[in-house]
Amino acid sequence: MKFNITKEQLVPLLLRVGLAIVFMYAAVSSLMHPEEWVGYLPSFIEKMSNATSILKAFAVLEILLSLWLLSGRLVRYSALLAVLLLVGIIFAQPGDLPITFRDIGLVFMGLALAMSSQS
């Protein structure tokens, strides 16, 4: 079986899969070990409601986003949603740059994917 994939097709595919893996890993890990992830929620969210419930809801959103990215449908919009979530995470934890610095690179990865997408 031979695959004929061009560079123009491969680059967005790699970006989609890379972003999807990041969101899927975070979601599954936070569902399996919420005690390790609750501390990353901003304190104002923890005060508003049950932090574990919010974490679970966010994990479901991340799983849905991962599946959307992998589907290859309306890629520009899924990439932009990923960017918005990542920017929100960065701004929600401004003093936690040693943890969130990698999200800055993921933001630019999402922007590159959005800009390279036809749909």
CORQUISUL-V194081 format. One record per pair of residues at least 24 apart in sequence whose C-alpha atoms are under 10 Angstrom apart, sorted by the first residue. I is the first residue (numbers start at 1). GAP is how many residues later the second one is. Records with the same first field share a line. If there is no record, write none. Layout:
I = GAP + GAP
This chain:
8 = 108
9 = 107 + 108
11 = 101 + 102 + 105
12 = 60 + 63 + 97 + 98 + 100 + 101 + 102 + 103 + 104 + 105
13 = 56 + 57 + 59 + 100
14 = 99
15 = 54 + 55 + 64 + 91 + 94 + 95 + 97 + 98 + 99
16 = 50 + 51 + 52 + 53 + 54 + 55 + 56 + 59 + 62 + 63 + 93 + 94 + 97 + 98
17 = 49 + 50 + 52 + 53 + 54 + 55
18 = 48 + 51 + 52 + 88 + 91 + 92
19 = 46 + 47 + 50 + 51 + 60 + 63 + 64 + 87 + 88 + 90 + 91 + 94
20 = 42 + 43 + 44 + 45 + 46 + 47 + 48 + 49 + 50 + 59 + 62
21 = 42 + 45 + 46 + 48 + 49
22 = 40 + 44 + 81 + 84
23 = 36 + 38 + 39 + 40 + 41 + 42 + 43 + 44 + 46 + 59 + 63
24 = 35 + 36 + 37 + 38 + 39 + 40 + 41 + 42 + 43
25 = 34 + 37 + 38 + 41
26 = 32 + 33 + 36 + 37
27 = 28 + 29 + 30 + 31 + 32 + 33 + 34 + 35 + 36 + 37 + 39
28 = 28 + 31 + 32 + 34 + 35
29 = 30
30 = 25 + 26 + 28 + 29
31 = 24 + 25 + 26 + 27 + 28 + 29
32 = 24
40 = 49 + 52 + 53 + 56 + 59 + 60
41 = 48 + 51 + 52
42 = 47 + 49 + 50 + 51 + 52
43 = 49 + 50
44 = 48
45 = 47
61 = 24
72 = 45 + 47
73 = 46
74 = 40 + 43 + 44 + 45
75 = 35 + 38 + 39 + 40 + 41 + 42 + 43 + 44
76 = 34 + 35 + 36 + 37 + 38 + 39 + 40 + 41 + 42 + 43
77 = 36 + 37 + 40 + 42
78 = 32 + 35 + 36
79 = 28 + 30 + 31 + 32 + 33 + 34 + 35 + 36 + 38
80 = 27 + 30 + 31 + 32 + 33 + 34 + 35
81 = 29 + 33
82 = 24 + 25 + 27 + 28 + 29 + 32
83 = 24 + 25 + 26 + 27 + 28 + 30 + 31
84 = 26
86 = 24
